[in-house]
Amino acid sequence: MWRDIVHEFMDEKIGVEYCRECYANREYPHRIYDGVVENDWIGLLVPEEYGGQGGDMIEQVILLEALGKYGYDLGIPVAISSFSYGNLIEYGTEEQKQRFIPKLLDGEVRFSIGVSESGTGSDAASLQTRAERDGDHYVVNGEKMWQSAAHVDGNIINLYVRTDPDAEKHEGISALLVPNDLDGIEMTKLDTVVRKATGTNQVFFDDVRVTAENRLGAEGQGWEILTDHFANERTQISAAMVGNAQTVVDTALEYALEREQFGTSIAEFQTIKHRLADMQTEVDAARQLVYHAAEHIDHGTSPRRLAAQAKLKASETFQTVAQQGMQIMGGAGFLPENDMERYWREGKISTIGGGTSEIQRSIIASDMLENR
């Protein structure tokens, strides 16, 4: 089964020790990403006519759930490349597809997303990074914040810029595909307490010249392109969160079985049993929401509300079970070698990155009101 194959890859080919090393040393998980490329999984959602597998979103979320099991952050690079090439397939020219997709499939290039800025987070449409047309190029000036994996060699930043400052804020945005090694790009890798493996960057653009051939879609179509990818993004990263949340439950259960107090395993105490039962139930519920959103994507129906629900449920479940896992493990949970303290920190950032819980609730409520 596909699930067995991808979990065997993480357990046997990668291993938890490698994942720990990536976090401890702030090293990008090259072995994971390269392994996905070597197994021809990076193009799982790429149509067969472009050399991909022509798979479906259910298969993709099963992959992401496995990649995220020892740290949801470890699945983020694959997820980002996936929903970025989804935009390329949907909005790119035939020339762009022929130029970028083969390089993606052989691992020569990968993608990141450039949206958030220091002054704009949830209000993404207020972005200020500017791109002015100069002949057959755009000249980009500005800054992007919280950019995951943008520093990796061969990275193409799917960059959202303001090309018309006089238009309504949602209408003056365009999308550019920007190689991260162009002159004028500088990056600062941020010393965060989370996402230590993938890496989080602040990216500065100083008169960066980007060929107009790298514009994705029409000028001014950027907001449409960006919002179209949100459901895809949230569904995929939610799957990685579910994978990590399941590991939290499994880790807490194993500890409870081994830890003895008052002459017996603490797993025999009703308070621990009930806590574990609640944790597993919440993870199972989150998983079903993720799969439900994936099914809607596969069937071509708009999963905007479902994707928001999946992101909300997966992230808050991850945060909650990690908190409960820390409580079950007590002082042992704070030892890095036991992983739980890392999962605890990652659980918190999962409710913020990729769209905050508050934004997801607003999306869900808006859909409820519109369709009452």
N, C-alpha and C positions, 0 to 999 in steps of 0.2 A: 504494500500500500504506500501511496505517496507520503502519508504522515510518517510512517515508519522510516522511509528513506531519508527524509529531511532531519528527523530527530537522530537517526544514526549518524548522519553527517556531523551534527553538533556534538554528540556525545563521543564518537569514536575518532573523527577526523580533526575536530577542533578541541574539545575538552574544556572543562570548567577552569583548569589551571591557566590555560592560555587567556581566557576571558578575564580572569583575575589580574594577570600580568598587564593586560591592556589598560585596565583601570588604574592599577598601581603606578604604572609608568607613563600614563597619559599617551598611550600609543594607539594610533588608528588601527582598527581590526583588519589589517590587510589580508590575513589568512582566511578570514570569513568571506570577505568580498571576493577575493581571488578564487576561492573555492566555489562560490556561487557562479562566477564566470566560467570556470573550468568545467562545471557540470551542466553548462548551458541553461542555467536557471535565471540568469540576469534578464534574458529576453523572454521570460515566461509569458508576458502579456503582449509581446511584439507579434504582429501578424506573420504568418508563415511566408507571405510574399516578400517580406523584408528580412527573412532569415531567422525569425523568432520561432517560438514554440506554439504560438496561437492558443495559449491556455486561457483559463478563466480566472476570475477574481477569487473564487473559492480556493483554487489551488494556490493562489498568491498569498492569501491570508494564512493558509496552513503553513506555507514556507516561512512567513514572517513570524508566526507564533513560535516556530522552532528556533529561528535565528535570535529571538528575543528572550529565550528561556533563561540565560545566565546574565541578563542585563538588557532591558528593552532597547537601550541605546545602541546595542550591537547590531540591531536590525535596521536602524535608521538609514545608513548609507544605501542599502538596497532599496528601501522604500522610497527614498528621495529620487533615486535614479529612475525608478519605475514610474512614479506619477509625473516626473518631468518628461520622460520620453512619451508618456501618454499624451501630454500637451503637444509634443512635436508631431506625433502621428495624427492628432486631431486637427491641428492648425498649421503645421509646417508645409512648406512647398515640397514638391517631389525632389527637387535638388537638395534641399536641406535633409530630407530623410535619407537620401542616398549618401550624403556626406557624413552624417553623424551616426546613424544607426549601426552600420558595420563596425565602427570604432567602439561604440558602446558594447556590442556583443563580444568583441575580442578583448575588452577590458582596457583599451587604450584611452578612452575617455569615460568619465562618469559625471553625474550632475549634482548640483546643489540649488537651493532656492534663495533668491535675494529679494525679500519683501520688507521685513521689519527694519525700523530705524530707531535711533535713540529717542526721537520725539514722537514716533508713531508705532504703536504695538497692535492692539486690538482694532484701532481705527486705521486699518491698512490703507484705505483709499486716500488718506491724507499724506502719503509719502511725498518726500521733497527731493529725492535724488533726481537730478535733471539730465536730460539727454537732448542736445540741440543738433539739428541736422546740419551737416557741413559737406556738401557734395554727396559723395557715395558713402559717407560715414556718419555716425552719430558720435558726438563728443560728450562723454559722461562725466559729471561732477557730483559728488555727494558722498554719502556714507550709509552702510547697512550694518545692522546689529544682530547679534544672536544667530549668526550664519553657521549652521552645522556642516562640518566636513568641507568647507569652502577652500581650505588650505592644501588639500591633497593634490599631488601632481596629476595633471590631466583633467582637472575639474573644469566643467563648463557651468558657469553660474547662470541660472534661469532668472535673469534680472528684470525687475519691474521698475520702470522709470517714468518720470513725468515729461512728456514730449510737448504738451500744450498747457502752459500754466494759466491760460485764460479760459480754458474749458471748465465745465463742472468737474468736480474732483474725481468722479468715477469715469469720466469720459476722456480725460487728458492723459491716460496712462497707456504705455506700450510695453511690450515684452521683448527683451533682447537676449540672445545666447552669447555669453561673454566668457571666453577662455580666461582662466585666472592668472595666466602668465603675461598678459598684455602690459605694456609700459603704462605706468601711472597707477597701477593697483598696488596697494599696500595692505597688509593684514596684521592684526594683532590677535594672537590666540589668547582668549580670556581664561583667567585662572579660576574657573568655577568649581564648586564642590559637587557638581553633577555633570553627567555626560562627558566624563573625563576621557573616554575612549574615542568616540567620534570627534570630539573637539568642537568648541564654539568660538566663533571669530567675530571681530569687528573689522569690516572691510571698507577701505577708503578708495575713492575714485577721483583722480586728479587729472583732468583733461585726457581721459582714456578714449582712444579712438576705436570704435567698433564698426566694422563694415555693416552697411545697411542690409547686406545679404543675410545677416544673422538676426534680423528682426523676425519675430514669430507672429504670424498673423498680420493684420493691417495696423497701421498707425492708429492709436486710440482704442485698440481692441484689447488692451492688456487686462483691464478689469474683468472682462468676460472670460478671458483665458484663465486668469487666476481663480475666479470663483468656480469655474467649471471643474478645477482640479481639487477643490476642497474636500468633496465627498470621497474621492479616491484616496487622497492623503489621509484623511481621518480614519477611514476604514482600515488602511494598511498599518498605520502606526498603532491603532487600537489593538490589532492582532498581536503585535510585539508586546504590548502592555499585558495582554491576557497571558501570553507565554511566560512572562516574568512573574506575574501574579500567581500562576500555577506553581512555579518553582518556590515561591514564598510559602505557599501552603504545604508543599511537599517537605520543605526544609523544616518548617515548624512541627509538622507531624513526626518526622524522624527524630527531632530533638526531644519531643514530648515522650516518645517511646523509650529513648535512652536515658533520659534524666529521671533520677529517683529522688523522692522526698518522702519522709515519713514511712519509709519501708516499702514503697511501691513506685511504679512508673507514674509520672504526673499525667500521662495519657489516660489513666484510670480515673482521674478526678472529673466529676461531672462538669465543672466550670470550664475545664480545658476541652473536654469532648464537645460541649456546645459551641465553644468559640471556634474550634476547628470545623465543625459542621456548618456554621454560619459562613466561615471563610470560603469553604469549597462551594457552597450554594451560590454565593455572590460571584465567584469566578465563573462558574458554569453559566449563570445568567448573562454575564458580560460576554462570554464566548458566543452565546446564541444570538445576541444582538449584533455582534460583529459579522457573523455568518449570514444573518438576515440582510444586513446592509450589502454584503458582498453579492448575495443572490439577486438583489435588485439591480446592482450595477451590471451583472451578467445578463439580466433580462432587458436592459436598456431603459429601465424606469428610473425616475429621479429619486435618489436616496438621501436627499439633503437632510431631511428630518431624521431618518434612520441613522445616517452617518454621524450626526450630532449626538444622537442618543448613544450610539456605540462608543464614541469618544468620551462622552460624559461618564457613562457607566464603567467603561474599561479603566479610565484613569482614576476615578474616585474609588473604584474597587481595589485597584492596585495600591493606592495610598492607604486605604483602610486595612487591607490584609497585611501590609507591611507593618503598620502600627501594631496590629494584633500579634504579628509574628515577633516583634520586639518584646511585647509584653510576655509572651509565652517563654521566650528565651532568657528574659531577665538580663542580668549583667553580661551573659555570654553573647547577647545580641550586639553588643558594642565592640566586640572583637572583630577586626577586619577579616580575619581568616574564616569567619563564620558567614560572611556575605550579607547577613541580614541588615546591618547598618547601611550598607550600600543600597540595598533594595529599598530601604526606608527613605533614603534621600532621593533616589530615582522615582519613587512613588509620588513624591511631592512635585517634582518638576513635570511629571506627566500630566498634572492637572492644569499646567500653564502653557507649556510648549505645544504648538500645533493647534492653538485655539483654546483659550481658557475655559474653565467650567462655566463661568458666567456667560461667555459668548455662546456656548452650546445651549445653555438654558434659554437664552434669548431667541436663538434660532428655532428651538422646539416650540416655545410659546408663540412665536410669530406664525409658525405653520398651523398651530392649533387654532389661532384666531382667524386666520385666513380661510380655513377649511371647516369652520364650525357649522 
